[in-house]
């Protein structure tokens, strides 16, 4: 068996999103293990962020490195701040971090009635079509598109992230990292030059808040979902990174 990579997905993530990437990674000696988030894919929801993190922490036990994208990036930093995953390399790709208090959409989603409407929006056909056109670098076959959006439909925890991941949490993380800057070691940042979901403003806000400098490795052809847009290319980049460890 090859090296295991624990994959922390974004909001609404589901195993089907990694199917092609897993197949592409296997011949390269990588096993892509998707983190089993509470409240995703029909699993019971966690009662709190602490309970959510406690369910994720042991899943990295066999992982050579952790790859976190979207809101998974903040989940990974929360675990680092609480003493977990030290010494285990972490890749943050297009992460959602301190932009939570700057960007409009996260602020709107803290309004309870809007959080409740989010799942319905991802189930609406015209919204799905517009989302794919804007945020993917290739046209998704119908079955792939359905699998992607079904992840949101089966994600009962979708509103929880907007309730838990707030400016108050960011202030707590800032204090923890200021007291323990070693928790921010061995972190690489990857970004797609064509990422329209999360821009590099997110990185600048985060670096300023944490007093770090993370020069990003920018992939010119990538959007926000390279593991879906180009599974073979994404797996190759990950294999090269793993080989350099």
Phi, psi and omega in degrees: 000143182275188179292139181263134175246120175276121184258119175257109183276180179269191181297133181081010182298148176214157185300329182299334180294338184258002187303308181292323180294321177298316180297321180288328184281330186303312179295344181267004178085022179242139172249118180266113181252113179284131177297134180270093181284135170300139178083002178250147176054036176086357178288154178299146179287153171277149181281343183202168176296322179300318179292322178299311182295322180297329178286332182275323189310309184289350183288348179268006187304322183258006186274137174283328175206165179244134179241120184235130180234155180058222182292344174301333178297318180288326175301315180297318179292326176300317179293319176300317182296333180264017172094002183268158170061027175290140179079359178256120182303143181231128172253125174254115181245118183049049187284150170266113184230246186286355172294348179303331181258003179249322186277150187292315187301312178300325179294319179295322184288352174281352175277121189308315184294327178286324175301319181294334182273350187297316182297320179296324180297318181290347176267357185272124186308308181300323178294318179301315182296318180293322180298313181297317180299322186276322193252353177250152182265358175216161178285124181278133171302152184308319183292325177291318178298317179298317180297319180300309185283336175297335175301321176291319182298327182263011183257089179290343181273359184309313179289339182297319181300320181289333178279326184272321189268088190235170175305327178299318177296318180299321177296321179296317180295321178302316180295317181295316181289328177296324179280341185216069184297340178297340179293345181260011180279159175061045178239128174246146180243126176247144179216142173273129180297338182256016180291115179256359178274312182228119180270170180289356169303324179304317181292317180297317178298321182290316179300319180294321182289325186259352180067038180238169173226115181241084178302122184281147168272111185263127177258113190298326185268356185273144164261217181273340186237061183296332179291343176259316181295318186215074184304319182293316179295319178296315180297322179296318178297319180292321179295320178296319178296316181296323181292336181276352182293000000 
